[in-house]
Amino acid sequence: MSAKQTTKPAPKRKSKRDRRMKIAIYIMIFAMVVSTITYGLALFVGF
């Protein structure tokens, strides 16, 4: 008797490069949000 073989492909792992790109994009978005908030606070405090 032979073991039943599955034809399902193995789940594809993300490469390190893809993961690094995703992290860099998240960091850039976070930095933009923080800079926008701090700019708004600076304007608010300035008046």
ChimeraX commands (.cxc) that place a marker at each C-alpha (Angstrom):
marker #1 position 0.00,0.00,0.00 radius 0.5
marker #1 position 1.24,3.45,-0.84 radius 0.5
marker #1 position 0.46,6.63,1.05 radius 0.5
marker #1 position -2.11,8.86,-0.58 radius 0.5
marker #1 position -0.45,11.84,-2.22 radius 0.5
marker #1 position -2.06,15.24,-2.03 radius 0.5
marker #1 position -1.99,17.58,-5.00 radius 0.5
marker #1 position -2.38,20.69,-2.83 radius 0.5
marker #1 position 0.63,22.99,-3.17 radius 0.5
marker #1 position 2.42,23.95,0.03 radius 0.5
marker #1 position 1.56,27.42,1.35 radius 0.5
marker #1 position 4.00,29.92,-0.10 radius 0.5
marker #1 position 6.18,31.64,2.46 radius 0.5
marker #1 position 6.84,35.36,2.19 radius 0.5
marker #1 position 10.42,36.12,1.30 radius 0.5
marker #1 position 12.54,38.22,3.63 radius 0.5
marker #1 position 12.60,40.99,1.05 radius 0.5
marker #1 position 8.79,41.15,0.88 radius 0.5
marker #1 position 8.58,41.20,4.65 radius 0.5
marker #1 position 11.17,44.00,4.90 radius 0.5
marker #1 position 9.33,46.05,2.27 radius 0.5
marker #1 position 6.04,45.65,4.16 radius 0.5
marker #1 position 7.64,46.70,7.45 radius 0.5
marker #1 position 9.26,49.73,5.78 radius 0.5
marker #1 position 5.91,50.81,4.31 radius 0.5
marker #1 position 4.20,50.49,7.70 radius 0.5
marker #1 position 6.97,52.55,9.33 radius 0.5
marker #1 position 6.62,55.27,6.68 radius 0.5
marker #1 position 2.83,55.44,7.14 radius 0.5
marker #1 position 3.26,55.62,10.92 radius 0.5
marker #1 position 5.84,58.40,10.54 radius 0.5
marker #1 position 3.50,60.39,8.29 radius 0.5
marker #1 position 0.62,60.09,10.76 radius 0.5
marker #1 position 2.82,61.13,13.69 radius 0.5
marker #1 position 4.27,64.10,11.80 radius 0.5
marker #1 position 0.78,65.25,10.79 radius 0.5
marker #1 position -0.41,65.07,14.40 radius 0.5
marker #1 position 2.62,66.93,15.73 radius 0.5
marker #1 position 2.25,69.59,13.02 radius 0.5
marker #1 position -1.39,70.06,14.01 radius 0.5
marker #1 position -0.42,70.35,17.67 radius 0.5
marker #1 position 2.26,72.90,16.80 radius 0.5
marker #1 position -0.30,75.01,14.94 radius 0.5
marker #1 position -2.78,74.65,17.78 radius 0.5
marker #1 position -0.22,75.65,20.43 radius 0.5
marker #1 position 1.06,78.50,18.24 radius 0.5
marker #1 position -2.27,80.35,18.30 radius 0.5
marker link #1:1,2 radius 0.2
marker link #1:2,3 radius 0.2
marker link #1:3,4 radius 0.2
marker link #1:4,5 radius 0.2
marker link #1:5,6 radius 0.2
marker link #1:6,7 radius 0.2
marker link #1:7,8 radius 0.2
marker link #1:8,9 radius 0.2
marker link #1:9,10 radius 0.2
marker link #1:10,11 radius 0.2
marker link #1:11,12 radius 0.2
marker link #1:12,13 radius 0.2
marker link #1:13,14 radius 0.2
marker link #1:14,15 radius 0.2
marker link #1:15,16 radius 0.2
marker link #1:16,17 radius 0.2
marker link #1:17,18 radius 0.2
marker link #1:18,19 radius 0.2
marker link #1:19,20 radius 0.2
marker link #1:20,21 radius 0.2
marker link #1:21,22 radius 0.2
marker link #1:22,23 radius 0.2
marker link #1:23,24 radius 0.2
marker link #1:24,25 radius 0.2
marker link #1:25,26 radius 0.2
marker link #1:26,27 radius 0.2
marker link #1:27,28 radius 0.2
marker link #1:28,29 radius 0.2
marker link #1:29,30 radius 0.2
marker link #1:30,31 radius 0.2
marker link #1:31,32 radius 0.2
marker link #1:32,33 radius 0.2
marker link #1:33,34 radius 0.2
marker link #1:34,35 radius 0.2
marker link #1:35,36 radius 0.2
marker link #1:36,37 radius 0.2
marker link #1:37,38 radius 0.2
marker link #1:38,39 radius 0.2
marker link #1:39,40 radius 0.2
marker link #1:40,41 radius 0.2
marker link #1:41,42 radius 0.2
marker link #1:42,43 radius 0.2
marker link #1:43,44 radius 0.2
marker link #1:44,45 radius 0.2
marker link #1:45,46 radius 0.2
marker link #1:46,47 radius 0.2
view
